[in-house]
């Protein structure tokens, strides 16, 4: 059974086919968030602190951490800012972290201060990226998100995206990195632009699980991009993608309907044993006025480190407001 182990200084999480769905909180990401980017540039981490605490309280299993505040001189500006952000977040919460950057120097700088076993987000099938990131995975013994695009870009053909994922897994093996330490992002296309996007990703996930035996993730909200009432689409997508075999997603855990869908899928998929986390979360549930669903208690967890308590570019976990 494929199991990807990630850890903080005090807490180990397993991403796997027989585990509760891993919710990677996306909010600590200045992409598309001008206010947050400006704050981080100024050395103000109030929103980072707020987002870290709120996401864990809402049930995030892990947190994605991104400090890409500017396209100007990222090789110089991003490493120290990502390190600072990592240190702040690690001091606040005990969940494992996903180091999210396209700058190799920033990833390695963050790995040097990371506690436990973080996830690297990410590597693509581009030769330059493979040669830069895979040695870091080996050196620091950490898993990595493998995004299914290469020098040719993002293919509309799911067979091509599968081939890119297979290439990354095979290249990782050359470095002694096992498939269980590769978490493939098959790239979710916006359903409003590609009508078969849902069917494509369901089929891809099944192939990745059965043929490559790897765990999977995605930037969940990509599916609803450009549509009204996006969170309704996201909430409907979650149980379907979990049913197809996806084991994690980079998403906003502060959306009650989406987290309710995750928890329900865990119950129905048999990964919430005895409905433990569902009951713990919703035992005192009362519908809000007007019939709207009440938010889950702030102390609720998605499920567990082994049992009870267990990271806008496509597939990259950019935060959504």
N, C-alpha and C positions, 0 to 999 in steps of 0.2 A: 504494500500500500504506500502510495506516494505521500510523504509528509515533509513540508517545508517548515523548519524550525526558525523562529525569530524570537528575540528576547531583548528585554531592557535589563537594567542592573539587577532587578529583583523578580522579574516576571517572564515566564516562557509561554509562547503561543505556538500552536501548531496549525498551519494551513494545510488542509487535506480533504480528501473526498469523504472521509468519515467524521469530519469535524464541523462544528457550527460555522456558518458563513462568516468570513473575516471582513469586517467593515473597517476600511482604511480611511480615516477622516481627512477630507481634502482642504479644510479651511485655511490652514497656515500656508497660504500661497498668494503672493501679490499679483499674479497674472490676472488682468482684468479688474483689479481692485486698486484704483488709483490712490485712495485714501490710505490703505494699508501700505502700499509701496512708499508713499511719501513719509509715513511714520517710521518705517524701517530704515529708510535712508537717513532720517534725523536721529536715529538711535532710540526711538520711542517704540517699546514693545508691549504697550498696554493692550492693543488688539490681539497680538499674538498670544499673550497670557490668557485673555478672555476666551479666545477661540480654542485654545488647548484645553482649558478646564471645562468649557461647555460641551465640547465634542466627547470627552471621556465620560462626563456625566450623562450624556445622551445615549451612550452605549458603544462608542467607537472601540474596536479591538486594537487598532494601531492608529498612529497619526503620521500623515505625510508632511514633510517639512521642506519647504521651498523658499529660497531667498533671492530669486531672480528678479530683482527690482528694476533693472535697467539693461538695455542692450548695449550700452556704452561701456567699453572696457570690462566686460564681465569676468575675464580671467584675473583681473586685479581686484575688483570690487566684491565679487560674489563669495570667494572663499572665506574671508574673515566674517562677513555678514552671516553666512550659513553656519559657521562655527558658533557664533554668538547665539543665533536662534536655537541651534541644537542644545547648547548648554542651558539656556533658559527653559526650554521645554522639558528637558531631562530632569531639571530641578523641580518641576511642577507635578509631573504625572509619572506613573509607573508602567505605562504601556510601551511596547516596542515602537520604534520609529522607522519610517521609510525616508531615506535621503534622496530628495528629488532635485536633480540638477542636470543640465546638459553640459556643464563645465567640468571636465575631468579633474582639474585642480581643486575645485570646490568639493567634489565627492571625496577625494582623498583627504582633504583637510578635515572634513566632517567625520570620516572614518577614524581618524586619529583621536578624536575626542568622544566618539560614540561609546556608550556603555552597553554591554550585552552583545547582541547579534542583530544589527539593523538590516533592513532590506535596501538594496540600491535600486533606485528608479531613475535611470533605466539604461538599457543597451538596445541598439537597433541592429539590423543586419548589415549596416554599412561597415566596410572593412576598417576604416579609421576608428570607428567606435568599438568594434570588436577587439581590436588590438590595444585600445586604451583601457577599456572597462574590465574585460575578462581577467587580465592579470591582477587587477585590484580585488576582484572577487576571490581569486585564489589566495592572494597574499593575506587578506584579512578574514578569509573563510566566512564569507557572507553570501546570501542568496541575491538574485537580481531579477528585475522585471525585464523581460525580453519583448520588445515591441516589434510587431510584424511588418515593418517596412524597411527598405534599404535604399541604395543610391537611386533607384528608379522611382522612389516616392511611395505613396500609399496606393496599392492596387485595388481596383473595384472587384477584382476576381478573388473570391475566397480561397481558391486553390493556390494562387500565388502567395497569399498571405500565410497559408499553411506551410508552403515551401520555404518561406523566409524563416518562420519559426523553427522548422526542422534544421535549417542551416545553422541557426544560432545554437540550438541544442548540441549539434554535432561539433561545432567549433568550441563550445564550452567543454565538451568531453576531451578535446585535445589538451586542455589546460588541467585536466583532472577534476573538472566540476561536474558533479552528478546531475541527472535530470531533476531530482527532487529539489535542487537549489535553483532551478529555473522556473519562474512564474511568468507564463506567456500572456501577453496582452494581444488578443487576436484582432483588435481594432474594431470598435463598434461604430458603424456609419450612422448618420442621422436618418431616422426613418422617414422624415418629411422630405428628404432629398432622394433617398434610395429605398424604394418601397419594399424591397426584399431584405433590408438590413437585419431585421429580426431573425428571419429564417436563415440567413447567411451565418450569423454569429452562433445560433443554436447548433447548426451543423458543424461549424468549426470547432466549437468547444468539445463536442463529442469526439471528433477526430483527434484533437489534442490530448484528450484524456485516454482514449483507447489505443492510439498509435504511438504517441510520444510519452504518454504516462506522466504528464506534467500538470501542475496546478495552473490556474488561470486567474486573470484579473481584467479589469477594464476601467476606463473613465465612464462611470455609469450614466451620467447626464448627457453624454454625447448622443444617446439614442433619441432624446427629445429636442435636440437643438433646433431652434427656429419655429417650434410649435407653441400654441397657447397652452396654458395650464400644464406646464412641463412636468410638474411633480406627480400628476395623475398618470402620465405615461411612464415615468420612472418607477412608480409604485407597482404598476402592472407588469413592467419588464422584470423586476427583481425575482419573483417566484418562478417565472419562466426560464430565466437564465440560470438560476440555481438548479432547477429541474433538469436542465440540459447538462449540468455538471460543473458550472463555474464555482470556484471556491473562495473568491474574494472580489472586492470592488473598491475603487477609490470613489468616495461619495460623501455627501453631506449628511452626517448622522443626526443633525439637528432638525431634520424634517420628520415629524412624527409618523406620517403615513408611510414613508419609505422604510423607516425602522420597524414599524408594525409589520410590513410585508416581509422583511428579513426574519423577524422573530417567528412569524407564522410559517414561513418556508422551513425554518429549522425544526419546528414541531412536526410538520408534515413530512419532512425528509428524514426524520428519525435521528437528528443530531442534537435535539434538545430532549435528553433522556427524562422520561416521566413528566414531560412538559414543565420541567423545573423552572427555567428562566421565564417562560410565558406566564406561569402562575405568579412568580415573584414580581414580575413587572406589572401585571394587570389585575391582581387579586382585588385591589381597591378601585378598580376602574369605574368611572361614572361618566356617561355621555355629557359633553358640554352643553350649555344652553343652545337651543336652536337645533340640536341633533348632531352637531359637529363632533367628531371624535376628540376626546380630551387628550392632551399631550401625555406621553408616558412619564412616570416619575423620574426625576432627575438622577436618582441613584441607580436606575436600572442598568443592567449589563446585557450585552448581546449574547453572552454565552462564553464558554470558557476555555481558559488555559486548562486543557485537558477536559475539564467538565464545567464547573460552575461559573467562572467569570472570565471567561477566557482571558492602498497612501493605498486661453483655453485651446491646448493642443490636443489633438485626438489621442486618446488613451493615456494622457499624461497627468490626469488628476488635478487640472486647474480648478480653483475654487469657483463656485457659483454663488451669487449673492442671494 
